[in-house]
Amino acid sequence: DLMGCELVFVDDAKGWGMFYIIKLQDNSLIFVDGGDNPSWTNNSMKGLTDFLYEITGTDKKTPLNIKLWYFTHPDDDHNGLTQPWINYLKSHGYKAPNIENVAFNYGSARATEGYLKSSTAYQMIDYMNTNYPDVNYIKLHTGMVLNIGELNIEVLGSIENMVGKNGKIPEGYDTNDTCTIARFTIAGKKYTER
């Protein structure tokens, strides 16, 4: 029993990427990542939209409320949903969702060898800045604790734990190794996300 909350794992049809949905007791949502852009066809976005309205009990004329969109790292297969899905909603007669908070720690372009500038992560940040100018950005650091509704998020590690004295990720590592690692606790049940 998750005290009226639901945790949903969305399987990426292409076999990569990740997207988790947490529904809180007040029917607001927490998104973790957003899968890969090629996976989000009109059919899959319709299925996602129908599912979200169903589990939240929200009238389709009312925008969904996303309390937190949490991104683990800047790879394309974790950031692909943001812009296509919101554009899908708008073009299919839905209102864009309310997004209260966006949380991530991607590090600098120097630390990630400039990858951030060319990824869907950068596009997500640019899209949020343009379309959600009042969104609250949270830069996640090791040791932080966030309480969003009945969800407790404890940040166990971030890119700062990976970057060497030269300001770069050590040789042999890639952006997958820079994930912000967090423990999500709902109703005493713990999930560790990397």
N, C-alpha and C positions, 0 to 999 in steps of 0.2 A: 504494500500500500504506500503510495507516494503522496498521501494527503490531498487527493484530487488532482495531482500533477501527472503528466504523462511524459515519458521519454521515448522518442521515436528515432530510430536509426534509418536513414534513407540510403538504400543501396544504389550506388552509381552504376548504371547499365553498362558503361564502358569498362568498368573494373578498376577505376581509380577515382580519387577524389573522396570527399567526405562532406556530409551534411547531417547534423543532428538537430532535432526540434524538441524543445521542452515547453510544455504547456503548463503555466502556473495556475493556481486556484482561481485567480481573477480572470482567467481566460486570455491573459496576455501571453506572449511568446518570447522564448529565448531561442535564437538561432546560433548554432556553432558551425562556422565555415559556410560553404555554399556550393560544394561540388564543382565540377568542371563545366565550362561554358558549352562545349559540344553536346553534353548530355541533356541540356535544357532545351528540348524541342517544344513546340506549341502543345503537343499532347502531354508531355511530362509537366509543363508549367500549369496546364489546365488541371491535371490530376493533383498537383501540389496545392493549387488554389482551392479546389473543391474540398480537399482533405483539411486544409487549415480552417476554412469557414465551418466545416462540419465539427471538428474537435473543439473549436472555440465557441460554437453556437452563435456566431456573429452574423447579423443580417448582411447580405451581400452588398447592400448600399452603404454600409458602414466600413470604414477602414479598419484593417487588422491593427492590433497594437503590439509592436515588437519592443519589449523593454530593453533588450540587449541583443546586439549582433556581435558575437565573439569570433575573432579570426585567429587561428593558431599560427599561421605563417604565410608568406606571400606567394606560394606556388599557385599557378593557375588552376590546378584541380581542387583548390580550396576556396577560391574567390569568384567563381564563375557565375553565380546566380544573381548577384545584386542588381546590376543594370538590366539584364534581359528580363528578369521576373517583374521588376517594378514597371518597366515599359510594357510588358505583357498585360499587367493589370490595367494600366491606363488605356491601352488600345482595345481592351475588351469590356469597357464600361465599369470597371471597378475603380475605387479611389485608391490612391497610393497609400501604403501602410504608414502609420505613425511609427517612427523609429526614434526612441528616446536616447539610447546609448550605443556607441560602437567602441569595441575594445580590441586592442591588438598591441603588439610591440614587434615591428618588423626590423628594427635597427636602421642603420644608415645605409645609403647606397654604397658607401665605401666598405662597410662590413660585409655586405652581400654582393660585392663586386659589380655594383650597378644594376643588379637584377631587378630591383624594386621598380625602377623607372620604366621597364619594358613589360611588366606583368599586369595581369588583371587586378592585382592588389592596388597598383597605382591608379588604374582606371576606377576601381571602387572608391578610393579616397577622393578622387576628382569628382566622381558622380555624387558622392555624399555632400561634398562641399558646395556643389552647384544646386542640388535638389533638396538638401536638408541642412540649410545653413545654421539651424539652431540645435543640431544634434550634439550631444555631449560626447566628446572623445575621451576615452580612458586609455592611457598608455600603461600597459601592464608591466609590473616589476616584481621580481622575486620577493615573496613575503607579503604582498598585498592581499587583502581580503575584501571581497565585494559581497554585499548582501542585496540581492535583487528579489523582492518578494520573499518567498520562503526558500529560495535558492541561495546557498552559500558557496562562493567560489574562492578557493585559496590558491594563489599563484605559487607553484612550487619551483618554477624555473623559467627563465626567459633568455633571449639572445645575449643579454649582458653576461650570462654565465659562460658563454661560448667564445666571446671575442677576446683575442689575444692582445698583448701589449702594443702590437702594431695597428690595432683597430680593425683587424680583419678576422674572419672565421678561419680557423686552422686548416692547413692543406689537407685535402682528403674528405672534408666535410662539405655538405651542400645545404641549401635552404631547408630541406627536411629536418636537418639537425638543429635548426634554430627555432623550432616550435616553442611557443609559450605553453608550458605544461601546467595544468591546473587540476585541482580536485574539486569536483562538483558534489555537494551534499544536499540531498532533499529528503526530509523526513527520516534522517539518520542513515540513509542509504548513500554510499559514496561511489563515485565514478571518477576515474582519473583519465584525463584527456590529454593526448599528445598528438 
